[in-house]
C-alpha cells in the first residue's frame, strides 16, 4: 500500500507524533465474526488507525474510515475485502462480535 521511491523507509516514525496507538491492544483478524462496525483497526506495517464501517454486499467488502485523534472522517472511505483485512490489518482487542443468548 505504501510506495516509497528512494526515500527513507522509516519516514512515518519521523512524522507521527506520540498520540498514535502504538501499544499492543491489537490482535490478528482470524474470521469475519471479529469484523464489527465501529471496531478500530490498524495496518500491520503502518500506525494509522481506521474505524470499520458496515459490510457492503454489492461491493463485497467493508467500508473503512480514517480515524485521527478520535475523530472519524466520513467524507473519505475505502472498501476493503475480508481477505485483505485478515492479511494486512489488526483489530482492537476485545471488540469481537459476541452472540447474545435469547
PyMOL commands that set and color helices and strands:
alter all, ss='L'
color gray80, all
select helices_A, chain A and resi 11-15+32-34+82-88
alter helices_A, ss='H'
color red, helices_A
select strands_A, chain A and resi 26-28+40-43+49-56+61-68+71-80+89-92
alter strands_A, ss='S'
color yellow, strands_A
deselect
rebuild
show_as cartoon
